[in-house]
Amino acid sequence: MSSSDQSRAQPLVDRLPDDVLIKVFETYSQYAQHWHNWIKKRSMLGLSQVCRRWRELTHSYPLFWTRLHLSGSDRDPVKLAEVWVERSGTCPLWIRIEGFRGREERAYTQLCPSYRLHRG
């Protein structure tokens, strides 16, 4: 099989240059902000789990990790926040905490060490 045949056999998304794929992810991320909370919260996680290339691209782009919505239904909100803090790098980080049924203050104090790490 010639290299042009191999190239045509690859899915189009695999042939996109990284900068174009980043733009696609940016657009997806912007639209995801208007969707249901679960989708907003998990949109970048989902993209980062598609394949190795997508994981490397999403993890290397801090702007994808600047918004996090934590709720009382999260299994480990502190761990989730730590992931976002690490991946957002030095970009401003927006975190919304809700649904802890009176435990918001406790959740906030648990998140403070992660917040301090982010502010560096």
Secondary structure by P-SEA (a helix, b strand, c coil): ccaaaaaaaccccccccaaaaaaaaaaaaaaaccccaaaaacaaaaaaaccaaaaaaaaaccccccbbbbccccccaaaaaaaaaaaacccbbbbbbcccccaaaaaaaaaaaaaaaaac
